Amino acid sequence: MANIEQKVENLLKDKIEKIGYDLYDVEYTKEGKNYFLRIYIDKPEGIDLKDCEKVNDEISDLLDEADYIKEQYFLEVSSPGIERILRKDKHLEQNKGNEIVIKLFKKDEAGNKEYQGILKDFNEEFIELDENIQVERKNIAQIKTVYNWD
């Protein structure tokens, strides 16, 4: 499915940027018996429903013409949200110095299934948090930003 995500991202990136948005991420997933293509957009002022509708209208025909996805799917255009999932290196780079939470597939040798801290650095093998915590990327199920609600 990652191949479809990359193809869709390559297809839509310029179009979405041309109309004033950043293509944050593309996710193609199966949930139950349904397939979903999720397009996450962003801009400095934030995203509202009209932005999602505008992008949806601009990209629907492109997706139909490209015909990358053979299964019937639901197209969703939305904001990445205030607590964003960090799936790509560019997301990690943008969030260095910010608080994140890392969820693991299973408990590690230290008995932890989750880590929270300030993102210091990353490479292909590890994510480094403050207090010299290193988490192996192959064990990571999800990384998200943490919003301080206070």
N, C-alpha and C positions, 0 to 999 in steps of 0.2 A: 504494500500500500504506500510505502514511502516513495516509490517511483512515481506513482500517480500524483502524490503531493508535490513532488519536485516539478513535474511537468505542468501541473496547474499553476504553481507559483511562477514559473518561467513565462507562462502564457499571460497571466493577469497582472504581474508586477508593474509593467510600464503603463498599462491602461489605468490602473488604480492610482498610481502616482500622478498621472496626467490630470486626473480630476481632483487632485488635492489631498490624497490620503496616503498613509504608509501601509503597505501590506505587512502586517505583523507576523502572521503565520497562516498556514494551510493545514487542515487536518481532514483526513479521509478515514472514516472508521465505520465498523459494523456494530450496531447495538441491537441485540435480539436478532430479528430477521430483517431489519432495516439498515440501509447504508446512508451515511451522512457525509456531506462535503461541507466543512466549516471554513469560512473565510474570515479571518480576524483582521480588522482594520483599525487604524489609529490616526490621530492628529493631535497637536498640542492642546487644543481646547477641549478635547474629549469627543466622544461619539454619541450621537443620539439616533433615534429611530429613523429620522429623515435621511441621515447619512447612510444608514444600512440599506434603506430603500433605494437611494441613488446608486450606490455601488451595485446592488443586486440587479437593477435595471441595466446598468452598463456592462455587466459581465455575463449575464444569462445566455445571450446569443453566442458570445465567444466560446463558452463552455459547450454549448450544443454543437457548434460547428467543429470544434476540435474533436469531440466525441471520444475523449480519453477513457471515460467510464462507461462500461457496457451495461452494468447493472442499473436498475432504477434507483435513484437516490434523492434525498432531500437536500436542498441547498440552503445553508444558513449563513447569513452575513451578520457579524456582531463585533463588539468591542472585545479586546482581550481581558477586560475587567480591571478592577483596582488591584486585586491580588492575582498577578499574571503567572501563567505557567511559562517556565523558561526551558524551551526545547532545543534551542540553537545556540551556537557559540556567540552570535551577535547579541542574543538576549542576555547571556551571561556577561559579556563585555559591557553592555549598557547598565548593568546592575552591580558592577564592582563597587564595594563600599556600602551597599544596601543590605538590609536584613532579608534573609531567605530561610525557607524550611526545605529540607531534603528528606523525602520519604524513600525508604529502601524496600526492595522486593521481599526481603526476609531479614531477620536479625543478623547483625554482623558479629564478629568475634568478641566484641565488647558487650554484646547483648542489646545493642541499640537498633531500633527500627526507624528512628527519626533523629535528625539533627537540625538545630536552628542556630543561626549566627550570622555574622557579617561576612559576605562573600569577599574574600581577599584576592583569590586568583584561581585559575583553572588551566588545565592542559588536556590532552587527549585521554589521559588515564585517571586524573584526580580532579576533584573540586576541593579547594582549600578555604576553610572558614577561619575566623579569628580563633585565638587560643590554640593555634597550630593543629587544628582538626583537619585531617585529610580523608575524603570519602572517595572510594573507587567508583568511577562512573558506571562501570558494568553492573554494579549493584543498585543503581539508582532507578527507582520507579518514577519519581516525579520531583521536580524542583519548582517552587513557587516563591514569589515575592511575599513579604509580610507587610501589611498595612497597619500602622499604629493608629488605632481608633480613638485614642485619647485626645 
